[in-house]
Amino acid sequence: MSKLQPGDPAPDFTLTDADENEVSLESFRGKRVILYFYPAAMTPGCTKQACDFRDNLGALTEQGFVVLGVSKDKPAKLRQFRERDALTFPLLSDTGLDVHKAYGAYGEKTNYGKTVMGVIRSTFIIDADGKVEKALYNVKATGHVARLTKEL
């Protein structure tokens, strides 16, 4: 697994959203994108992180950001997650994990003291030209958005 570095081109992708529409990263050129990868919809940590993004979306939008969440969940589960927690930004489905792997957000990680393969909770800031501005790996679900907004 290779990790992305600031200045690297952000790997382009087209994924399906919760409503089964195709969404491509390229369609957001000209805007700054917060792209975050989370392990599973509707789990406690992922819910906390998504709700933090939701609650800070107004301020992030004012700063010119678009937020996109990516998980390995199918669109139907993403719809449930969006509706249950009133999430107002796109949730994208990467069931094959190809985009996770392209961003280094899937690989070996330590979980409760054991080394396992899985989704690495990660956030990327992508600039208006499609380059990685920040690549943050192994982020904590709680407090991550607050720390991120201080750095932006």
N, C-alpha and C positions, 0 to 999 in steps of 0.2 A: 504494500500500500504506500503510495507516495503522497505526501501532503503538499497542498498548494501553498505558495508563498505570495506575499504582496508583490504586485507587478505581473504575476502570471495571468495569461488570458483565462477568464472563467469558462470552463467547459460549457458549450451551448447544449441545450436539451429541449425536447418537447415532451411534456408529460400530461396526463389526464387529470383534471381537477375533480372536485367532489360532485360536480354536475355532469361529468363525463365529457367536458369540452377540453380541447387541446390547448395547452398554454406553453409558449416557448419563451426561454430567457431572452432571445433576440428581440422579442416584441417590447421589451422594457429598455432598449437602448435609449440613451438620453436621460435616463433616470437612474438614481442610485437604488440598489436593491439590497435588502437584508434577506438572505437566503439561509434558512435554518433547517437542519435535519434533526428529527426526533425519533426515538425508537418505536413508539406505538401510540396511536390515538386512544383517548379515553382512559389512559392510565394516570395515576396521581401526579407524577412528576411532569409528564408531557402536558397534562391539563393545566397545571400551574404555569408552565412556561407559555403555553398558547394564550392563556387568559392574561398574563402579563403583557404579551405583545398586543393583545386586543385592547387592554386598558391604556396602553401608551401609543396606540396607533395614531391618534390625532396629532400628538407632538411629533411623531416620526414623519407623518405625512407633511406637516408644516415645514420640516427640514428637507423635504424632497425625496423621502424614502418610500419605496414600495416593499411590503413584507410578503414573503412567500414561505410557506411551511411545507416540508417534504418528508414523507414517511413511506414505509413499505406497505401500508394499508391499502385496501381496495377502495374505490370511490364510494361505495355504499357506506362503509364504516366512516369515511371522512365526512360524509353528509350527516350522519348521526352525531359525530363529534362537533361539527359546525353548528348544528341546530341545538344540541344540548347546551353548549357553552356560548351561544350567540357570537361565534367567531366571524369576523367581517373581512378577513383577508383570505386569499386563495390557499387552499390546502391541496397539495399535489401528490399523486399516487405513483410510486416507483417500485412496483411489486417485484420487478426483476433485479433491483438494486444496482442497475447500471450507472445511474446518476450518482448514487451514494458512493460507489467505487471511484468514479471519475473525480469526485471531490475529496477522496480520502476519508469519507464519513462511514465507511464500513471496513471492518478488519478486526485484528486481534485487540482485545481489551480485557481488563481485569474486572470481574464481577464477583463480589463477595469473596475475594481472595483467590479465585480461579481464573485462569486465562481461557477466554472463550472468543469465538467469532461472533460479531454482532454490529449493530448500528452504534456509531460513535457520535454522541450528541455534539453537534458542530454548528457554527454560525459563520457565514461569509458576508462581508460587505463588498459589493461589486459596484465599481464606479460607473459613471454614465457611458464610458467607452467600452465597457465589458471586461475590465481588468479587475483582478482581486485587489482590493484595498486592505482588507484584514481577513485573516484566516484564523479562526478560534476553534481549537479542538478540545474535546473532553470538558465542555462547559457544564456548569451546574444548572439544573433546571430552576432552582429557587434563587432569585436575586440577579440572574443573568441579564435580564432586560434593563434593570436599573444600572448595573455596571456598564453595559453596552451604551446606554444613552449618555452616560457621563463622558465616554471616550469619543463620541461622535461629534 
